[in-house]
Amino acid sequence: MIFGARGWLAQKFNCFLSGSVLSTVDIIEGRHVAEALDSMKPDFVINAAGKTGRPNIDWCEEHKEETRRSNVLGPVILAKACLERGIYLTHLSSGCIFNGEPPHSGGWKEIDIPNPVSYYGQTKVEAELRLLNLDAQILIVRLRMPIDNQPDSRNLITKLARYPKVIDVVNSVTVAKDFLKVTSLLMKQRQTGVFNVTNPTPVRHREIMEWYQEIVDPGHHYEMITMEQMYKQGLAKAGRSNCILNTDKLGRVGIVLPDAATQIRECLKEYKNYLKPPRL
């Protein structure tokens, strides 16, 4: 059973997982959550609900109460309902809880102390801590700047292609199809606790845009700017997370994701086909 039915990732999980069902129940409504679980009696629950803000996380800075209700209070209500019924829960979190250089080489680990730079990031940290304190069957997966082969406002490719100015930073990214596979494997293994789920080898936004020009649109124009220029020009209000996540923990349970650069280029080849006008 997947909560957050209107969300991009919820719908992708629904297509990927045979026999899954989307729920339109608002997870902040405890009675409705309980009724949904008792009616469906799922073996697994995925929480893909939450506020990320539209068009971006700046929205969360101006709508803190709504953001906290969806990103913190809702997940706790859902988790407690699952705990009472012995249902295994998977909660989608974010790598946005980290920023900058980690305290050691190789990227931020699952056990590192978060340092969020936005209110959105703060709510994801609080949710993780409160869920982990429940001592329940909970898997928390952190993804980072999701990339997909189809145009969508949540797809990093689409986001970058729409910006006339792109910040020149390096980050870990998560290719959507790999995220679905890995999360499914972790669920089958009944893993609990936190896992970073990103594709190995971080990439620069500059590289993604160069590949976009090469594969999708040679005539695409954009300007690369620094983080400082972005803030100075008023292009963002909330702090933007830039970080590299360590995925050694996945390797210890026998899961290795494909390289980010290779997967992004493959996504771009398919992405181009979705942009072609249909034949009459």
C-alpha positions in Angstrom: 0.0 0.0 0.0 1.5 3.3 -1.1 0.5 6.6 0.6 1.0 9.9 -1.3 -0.9 8.8 -4.4 -0.6 12.1 -6.2 3.1 12.1 -5.9 5.6 11.4 -8.7 7.5 8.6 -6.8 4.3 7.1 -5.4 3.0 6.6 -8.9 6.4 5.2 -10.1 6.4 2.7 -7.2 2.8 1.7 -8.1 3.8 0.9 -11.7 6.9 -0.9 -10.6 5.5 -3.1 -7.8 3.1 -5.7 -9.0 0.0 -5.9 -6.7 0.6 -2.5 -5.1 -2.3 -0.1 -4.4 -2.2 3.7 -4.2 -3.9 5.4 -1.2 -5.3 8.9 -1.4 -5.7 9.1 2.4 -4.0 12.1 4.0 -1.5 10.5 6.5 -2.2 13.3 9.0 -5.7 11.9 9.5 -5.1 9.1 11.9 -8.6 7.6 11.8 -8.6 7.5 8.0 -5.1 5.9 8.0 -6.3 3.2 10.4 -9.4 2.5 8.4 -7.3 2.2 5.2 -4.9 -0.2 6.7 -7.6 -2.3 8.3 -9.5 -2.5 5.0 -6.5 -3.4 2.8 -4.4 -5.3 5.4 -1.2 -4.7 3.5 2.1 -6.6 4.2 4.1 -3.6 3.2 3.5 0.1 3.4 5.4 2.8 1.5 5.2 6.4 2.7 5.8 8.6 -0.4 3.7 11.5 1.0 5.2 14.8 1.9 5.7 18.4 0.9 8.7 19.3 -1.2 7.3 22.6 -2.4 6.3 23.9 -5.8 8.1 25.0 -7.8 10.8 24.3 -5.2 11.7 24.1 -1.5 11.4 27.9 -1.2 7.7 27.2 -0.8 8.4 25.3 2.4 10.1 28.3 4.0 6.8 30.3 3.7 4.5 27.4 4.6 6.2 25.8 7.6 3.1 24.6 9.3 1.9 22.7 6.3 5.3 21.4 5.6 5.8 20.0 9.1 2.3 18.5 9.2 3.1 16.5 6.0 6.8 15.8 6.5 6.9 15.1 10.3 3.5 14.6 11.9 2.0 12.6 9.1 4.8 10.0 8.9 4.7 9.5 12.7 1.0 8.9 12.6 1.3 6.4 9.8 4.3 4.7 11.4 2.4 4.3 14.7 -0.6 2.8 12.9 1.7 0.4 11.1 3.5 -0.5 14.4 0.2 -1.3 16.1 -0.6 -3.7 13.2 2.8 -5.2 12.7 3.1 -3.8 9.2 6.6 -3.2 7.7 6.9 0.5 6.7 9.3 2.1 4.1 9.7 5.8 4.5 11.2 8.0 1.7 13.6 10.5 3.1 16.2 12.8 1.5 19.9 13.5 1.2 19.0 17.2 1.6 19.6 16.8 5.3 23.3 17.2 4.6 25.3 20.0 3.1 29.0 20.5 2.2 32.0 18.4 3.0 31.4 15.4 5.2 33.6 14.8 8.3 35.4 12.0 6.5 36.3 11.0 2.9 33.8 9.1 0.7 30.7 11.0 1.4 28.1 11.5 4.2 27.3 8.2 5.9 23.9 7.1 7.4 25.2 7.6 10.9 26.6 11.1 10.4 24.9 14.1 12.1 22.8 16.0 9.6 23.3 19.7 9.0 20.3 20.9 7.0 20.3 24.3 5.4 16.6 24.6 4.7 13.3 24.2 6.6 12.5 21.3 4.2 15.7 19.6 5.3 15.0 20.2 8.9 11.6 18.4 8.7 13.2 15.4 7.0 15.7 15.1 9.8 13.0 15.4 12.5 10.9 12.7 10.8 13.8 10.3 10.6 14.7 10.7 14.3 11.1 10.3 15.4 10.5 7.2 13.3 13.7 5.6 14.4 12.7 6.2 18.1 9.6 4.1 17.6 11.5 0.9 17.6 9.3 -0.4 14.7 9.9 -2.3 11.5 10.9 0.8 9.5 13.1 1.2 6.5 14.2 4.7 5.7 15.7 5.3 2.3 17.4 8.6 1.4 17.4 9.6 -2.3 19.1 12.6 -3.8 18.1 14.8 -6.8 16.1 12.1 -8.7 16.8 11.6 -12.4 14.4 9.9 -14.8 14.0 9.1 -18.5 10.7 10.9 -18.8 10.1 14.7 -18.6 8.6 15.7 -15.2 8.9 18.7 -12.9 10.4 16.5 -10.3 13.0 15.1 -12.6 16.4 16.9 -12.2 17.0 16.8 -16.0 13.7 18.7 -16.6 14.5 21.2 -13.8 18.0 22.0 -15.1 16.8 22.2 -18.7 14.2 24.8 -17.7 16.7 27.1 -15.8 18.3 29.8 -17.8 21.0 29.9 -15.1 22.4 26.7 -13.6 24.6 26.5 -10.5 28.0 24.8 -11.1 28.0 22.3 -8.1 28.7 18.6 -7.6 26.2 16.2 -6.0 25.2 12.6 -5.6 22.1 11.8 -7.6 19.6 9.0 -7.7 18.4 7.5 -10.9 14.7 6.7 -10.4 14.6 3.2 -12.0 17.6 2.1 -9.8 15.9 3.6 -6.7 12.8 1.5 -7.3 14.8 -1.7 -7.8 17.1 -1.1 -4.7 14.2 -0.1 -2.4 12.3 -3.2 -3.5 15.3 -5.4 -2.7 15.7 -3.8 0.7 12.1 -4.4 1.4 12.4 -8.1 0.4 15.3 -8.4 2.7 13.2 -6.8 5.5 16.0 -4.3 6.2 15.4 -1.7 8.8 17.1 1.6 9.7 18.6 4.1 7.3 20.1 3.5 3.8 21.6 6.1 1.4 20.4 5.2 -2.1 22.3 7.1 -4.7 24.2 6.0 -7.8 28.0 5.8 -7.3 30.3 8.7 -8.5 28.9 12.2 -8.0 28.3 14.5 -11.0 28.4 18.2 -11.7 25.4 20.0 -13.0 27.7 21.3 -15.7 28.3 17.7 -16.9 24.6 16.9 -17.0 23.9 20.0 -19.1 26.8 19.2 -21.4 25.3 15.7 -21.9 21.9 17.3 -22.5 23.3 19.4 -25.3 25.1 16.4 -26.8 22.2 13.9 -26.6 18.9 15.9 -26.4 19.2 19.4 -27.7 22.5 20.8 -29.3 20.9 24.2 -29.4 20.0 24.4 -25.8 21.4 27.6 -24.1 22.1 28.2 -20.4 24.5 30.1 -18.2 26.6 28.5 -15.4 26.7 30.5 -12.2 28.1 30.0 -8.7 26.1 29.4 -5.5 27.0 32.9 -4.4 25.7 34.4 -7.6 22.5 32.5 -7.2 21.7 34.0 -3.8 23.0 37.4 -4.8 20.7 37.5 -7.8 17.7 36.5 -5.7 17.2 33.2 -7.5 16.7 31.2 -4.3 15.4 31.9 -0.8 16.0 28.7 1.1 19.5 27.2 1.5 20.3 24.7 -1.2 21.9 21.4 -0.2 25.0 20.2 -2.1 26.5 16.9 -0.9 27.9 13.5 -1.7 26.3 10.5 0.0 28.3 7.3 1.0 26.6 4.0 -0.2 29.0 1.5 1.5 26.1 0.3 3.7 24.2 -0.9 0.6 27.3 -2.8 -0.5 27.4 -4.6 2.8 23.9 -6.1 2.2 24.9 -7.1 -1.4 23.5 -4.2 -3.4 25.6 -2.2 -5.8 24.0 0.5 -8.0 25.2 1.3 -11.6 27.5 4.3 -12.1 25.7 7.7 -12.2 27.2 9.1 -15.4 26.4 6.0 -17.4 22.8 5.9 -16.1 22.2 9.6 -16.7 23.4 9.3 -20.3 21.0 6.4 -20.9 18.2 8.3 -19.3 18.9 11.3 -21.7 18.7 9.0 -24.8 15.2 7.9 -23.7 14.3 11.4 -22.5 14.9 12.7 -26.0 12.4 10.3 -27.5 9.7 11.6 -25.1 10.2 15.1 -26.5 9.7 14.2 -30.1 6.3 15.3 -31.5 4.0 12.4 -32.2 3.6 11.3 -35.9 0.3 12.3 -37.5 
